[in-house]
Amino acid sequence: MGIAENYQRVRGEIPDDVTIVVAAKTRNAVELATLIDAGATDIGENYVQEATVVYNQLGEKAKKVRWHMIGALQKNKINKVLPIFDVIQTVDSLKLAEAIDKRSDRIVPVYIEINSGKEPQKSGVMPEEAEETIRRISHLKNLKIGGLMTMGPRFGNPEDARPYFRETRKIFEYIRSLYILNLDMKVLSMGMSNSYEIAIEQGSNMVRIGTAIFGERKYDK
Ligand SMILES: *Cc1c(COP(=O)(O)O)cnc(C)c1O
């Protein structure tokens, strides 16, 4: 099956109110144009440089979709991220949030990345620090927190990821219950190709899908 059919099959399988972010790392502009024509609404990129190339190659078509930064963001790349991306899903510290706030002249929607597996080598805010970090970021005038994002540990059996999705959902509901000013907590971004069904069962309303649409990546950067 082609990538357009794959996209439409996944789209048909999951509820309408769950957004699909096409995880596009290593994919080219021709593939993305095919998916945009097939109805894709949201594209996620991990690398600023790669995103800039495909964004420019897509021309007017690029403006039909929302662009999500889903990779680790270094402070020295913020100026390149802001013109392209509509959402930064990987805000994982107050320092990074402050750096974005300083460099932006518009309100940038961001999600807070949660290290739901508490893995020391992985990025994301530790669950027990989420409230404090979110309270502090909520005071920055050029950022608007729109939700939470998590990767969760990688397992061969996606069922093993369920507790981490459940934990992130709990944090999401808890933060919403606090009615912190200047928050717009609507999105819970979790679930990838092998885990999106479980993530949706646990309350995800945004899944980031690469392999199930494109097939296996030939290389990872
Ligand atoms: C690559 C990637 C995905 C998608 O992974 P697949 O297993 O290919 O669906 C989702 N989220 C992030 C942050 C990624 O880097």
PDBQT file of the ligand as one rigid body, heavy atoms in Angstrom, charges set to zero:
ROOT
HETATM    1  C1  LIG A 301       9.974   9.223  15.253  1.00  0.00    +0.000 C 
HETATM    2  C2  LIG A 301       9.077   9.778  16.280  1.00  0.00    +0.000 A 
HETATM    3  C3  LIG A 301       7.749   9.357  16.394  1.00  0.00    +0.000 A 
HETATM    4  C4  LIG A 301       7.133   8.310  15.492  1.00  0.00    +0.000 C 
HETATM    5  O1  LIG A 301       7.725   7.068  15.662  1.00  0.00    +0.000 OA
HETATM    6  P1  LIG A 301       7.209   5.806  14.795  1.00  0.00    +0.000 P 
HETATM    7  O2  LIG A 301       7.544   4.647  15.635  1.00  0.00    +0.000 OA
HETATM    8  O3  LIG A 301       7.975   5.840  13.506  1.00  0.00    +0.000 OA
HETATM    9  O4  LIG A 301       5.761   5.977  14.576  1.00  0.00    +0.000 OA
HETATM   10  C5  LIG A 301       6.956   9.947  17.368  1.00  0.00    +0.000 A 
HETATM   11  N1  LIG A 301       7.435  10.891  18.194  1.00  0.00    +0.000 NA
HETATM   12  C6  LIG A 301       8.702  11.316  18.127  1.00  0.00    +0.000 A 
HETATM   13  C7  LIG A 301       9.168  12.365  19.070  1.00  0.00    +0.000 C 
HETATM   14  C8  LIG A 301       9.568  10.775  17.171  1.00  0.00    +0.000 A 
HETATM   15  O5  LIG A 301      10.837  11.202  17.120  1.00  0.00    +0.000 OA
ENDROOT
TORSDOF 0
